[in-house]
Amino acid sequence: MWAGAILGWALVSFGGGGEVCAAEGHDVPTPFEAVNQRFELADGEIYLLKGTVATASVWVEGREKEVPYLVLNLKDYPFLANARRVEAPYYPIEGDIIEWSEQKGRQVKLSFRAKSKVFASRSGYQQVIFLEPMLGRVRNGLGSTLK
């Protein structure tokens, strides 16, 4: 069964194990019944993301701390809608909580570098993807920044 979606230069087949994809005139076998098209942000890579700024209290090193988050609308980023992100569609933001709390409830669109950190927890280890803003300080609204 052909999905009929043109992705750049490729016409891609999804499903129907053993079908062939046409990509720049070449046949590419697709041996699986379904192709996993969901993923997580890659450590060290830069992304342009749009979302709503939120804050939440979390326990860090034995004390409560207010942390800023970027809440994504997964309809805008369906490729990020993996099982973990559907349950928690947000990423913690590195930076000054006072600066980010001024933006609480506002939509922003900024470049972020994804940073992966591993933490020990009661149930074992947990990997968390943080967002490091690349464009300086947020002033207001979509894409408005100032250094």
C-alpha positions as CSV (number, residue, x, y, z in Angstrom):
1,M,0.0,0.0,0.0
2,W,1.5,3.3,-1.1
3,A,1.0,6.2,1.3
4,G,1.4,8.6,-1.6
5,A,3.3,11.1,0.5
6,I,6.1,13.0,-1.3
7,L,8.9,13.7,1.1
8,G,11.4,16.0,-0.6
9,W,12.5,13.8,-3.5
10,A,11.2,10.5,-2.4
11,L,7.8,8.8,-2.7
12,V,7.6,6.6,0.3
13,S,5.7,3.4,1.0
14,F,4.4,2.8,4.5
15,G,3.3,-0.7,5.6
16,G,2.6,-3.8,3.6
17,G,5.8,-5.5,4.4
18,G,8.3,-6.1,1.7
19,E,7.1,-3.3,-0.5
20,V,9.5,-1.0,-2.4
21,C,10.0,2.8,-2.1
22,A,10.8,4.9,-5.1
23,A,13.6,7.3,-4.2
24,E,15.3,9.3,-7.0
25,G,14.7,6.5,-9.5
26,H,16.0,3.7,-7.2
27,D,14.1,1.0,-5.4
28,V,14.6,0.9,-1.7
29,P,13.2,-2.2,0.1
30,T,11.0,-1.7,3.2
31,P,11.0,-5.0,5.0
32,F,8.8,-4.1,7.9
33,E,5.0,-3.9,8.2
34,A,5.1,-0.4,9.7
35,V,7.8,2.2,9.8
36,N,8.4,4.0,13.1
37,Q,8.2,7.7,12.2
38,R,8.5,9.0,15.8
39,F,11.7,10.1,17.4
40,E,13.2,12.2,20.2
41,L,15.4,15.3,19.9
42,A,19.0,14.4,19.4
43,D,21.6,15.5,22.0
44,G,23.7,18.5,20.7
45,E,21.4,19.2,17.7
46,I,19.8,22.6,17.1
47,Y,16.0,22.9,16.5
48,L,13.6,25.7,15.8
49,L,10.7,25.1,18.1
50,K,7.4,26.9,18.9
51,G,5.6,26.3,22.2
52,T,4.1,27.9,25.3
53,V,6.3,28.7,28.2
54,A,5.3,27.2,31.5
55,T,6.9,26.7,34.9
56,A,6.6,23.9,37.5
57,S,8.0,23.1,40.9
58,V,10.2,20.0,41.0
59,W,12.5,18.4,43.6
60,V,16.2,18.9,42.8
61,E,18.9,17.7,45.1
62,G,16.5,17.5,48.1
63,R,14.8,20.9,47.6
64,E,11.9,22.3,45.7
65,K,12.9,24.4,42.7
66,E,10.8,26.3,40.0
67,V,11.8,25.2,36.5
68,P,10.8,26.7,33.1
69,Y,9.4,24.4,30.4
70,L,8.5,24.6,26.7
71,V,5.2,23.0,26.1
72,L,4.8,21.8,22.5
73,N,1.6,21.2,20.6
74,L,2.3,17.8,19.1
75,K,0.0,18.5,16.2
76,D,2.7,21.0,15.1
77,Y,5.4,18.3,15.6
78,P,3.8,14.9,14.9
79,F,7.2,13.3,14.5
80,L,7.9,14.0,18.2
81,A,4.7,12.3,19.3
82,N,6.4,9.2,20.7
83,A,4.8,7.4,23.7
84,R,6.8,9.4,26.3
85,R,6.1,12.8,24.6
86,V,2.4,12.1,24.3
87,E,2.3,11.7,28.1
88,A,4.5,14.7,28.7
89,P,4.7,17.1,25.7
90,Y,7.2,19.5,27.3
91,Y,10.9,20.0,27.6
92,P,12.7,21.8,30.5
93,I,14.5,25.0,29.4
94,E,17.9,25.9,30.7
95,G,18.1,29.5,31.9
96,D,17.1,32.0,34.5
97,I,13.7,31.1,36.0
98,I,13.0,34.8,36.6
99,E,13.4,35.7,33.0
100,W,11.4,32.7,31.8
101,S,8.6,33.2,34.4
102,E,8.0,36.6,32.8
103,Q,7.1,34.7,29.6
104,K,4.8,32.2,31.4
105,G,1.7,31.5,29.2
106,R,3.2,33.1,26.1
107,Q,4.1,31.4,22.9
108,V,7.7,31.7,21.8
109,K,9.5,30.4,18.7
110,L,13.2,30.1,19.2
111,S,16.2,28.1,18.2
112,F,17.2,25.6,21.0
113,R,20.1,23.1,21.3
114,A,18.9,19.8,22.8
115,K,21.0,18.6,25.7
116,S,20.7,15.2,27.2
117,K,21.4,14.6,30.9
118,V,21.1,11.4,32.9
119,F,19.8,11.5,36.5
120,A,19.6,8.9,39.2
121,S,16.1,8.4,40.6
122,R,14.4,6.0,43.0
123,S,13.5,3.7,40.1
124,G,16.9,3.8,38.4
125,Y,18.3,6.2,35.9
126,Q,16.3,8.6,33.8
127,Q,17.4,10.5,30.7
128,V,16.0,14.1,30.3
129,I,16.3,16.2,27.2
130,F,16.8,19.9,28.1
131,L,16.5,22.9,25.7
132,E,19.3,25.5,25.7
133,P,18.1,28.7,24.1
134,M,20.5,29.8,21.2
135,L,19.3,33.4,20.6
136,G,19.7,35.2,23.9
137,R,16.9,36.5,26.0
138,V,13.2,36.3,25.1
139,R,11.4,39.7,24.9
140,N,7.9,38.7,24.0
141,G,5.8,36.8,21.5
142,L,6.7,34.6,18.6
143,G,10.3,35.0,17.6
144,S,11.0,38.2,19.4
145,T,14.3,38.1,21.1
146,L,17.0,40.4,22.3
147,K,20.6,39.8,23.3
